[in-house]
């Protein structure tokens, strides 16, 4: 089997895009309805995810990401040109 035939077969077995999303959502919905333990697992996972997202958002709101060179003071001691104003 050539490489191209393998890609064609693999592409037909694994859905992508909207179809994959719909199939994944359908599987989750079926599991959610059928098993009560999965309801608890998904519920707790969503709560943990929302809390973590809020904590990360709050942290980077109060401590923004800066580049390492932003706070550095350049003295221009070894420069041939005078410092720019």
N, C-alpha and C positions, 0 to 999 in steps of 0.2 A: 504494500500500500504506500503510495507516495504521500508526501507531506500535504499536498493540496487536498487529496481525498480525505485525509484524517481531519483537516480543518473543516471540510464540508460536513462530515459526519458529526464531529463534535459540535459544530454550530447548530445542527438540526436537533441534537439531543438536549442542549441547554438553552432555554428560552432567555431572551434578553429584552430589556426595555419594559414597555407597558405590560406585555403578556407575562413576563416573569414576575412583575410586581403584583399583578392581579392573582396569579397562581399562588404566590407566597402569601398574600393577604387571605386568600380562600383557605389555605392550609391552616394558617393561624386561627382563623375564625372557626373552622371545624374543630380544631383542638380545644379552642376556648369554650365552645359550647359543650363538647363531649366530656371533658375532664375538669373537675372542679379544682384539682391541685394546680393545674396550669393557670387557672384564673388568679390564684394567689401569687404564683410565681411571676406572671406578667404584671400584675398590679404592683407588687413590691419592686420589680425591676423598673417600672415606669416612675415610681416615686423616687427611687434612688437616682435614676437618670436625671430627673428634673431638679432634685436637690444639688447634685454635682454640677449640672449646667449653671444653676443660679450661683453656686459658690465660685466657680471659675469666672463667670461674668463679673461678679462683685469684686473678686481679687484683681482682675486686670483693669477694672474701672478705676480702682484706687491706686494701683501700682502699674502704670502703663509700661509697655515694652519699649525700651530705648536701645539705640545702638551703642556699642562699647565706646565709640569715638565721640559721642555727643557731649559727655561731661569732661572730656580731656582738655587741658589748657596747653596750647601750643606756644612755646617761648620763642621760636624762630632763632635759636642760638647758632645753628649751623647753616642757616639759609644764606644764599648770596643775595636774594632779593629782600627788600624791606617788607614788613608785614602789611597786608592789605587792610584798608579801613572800610 
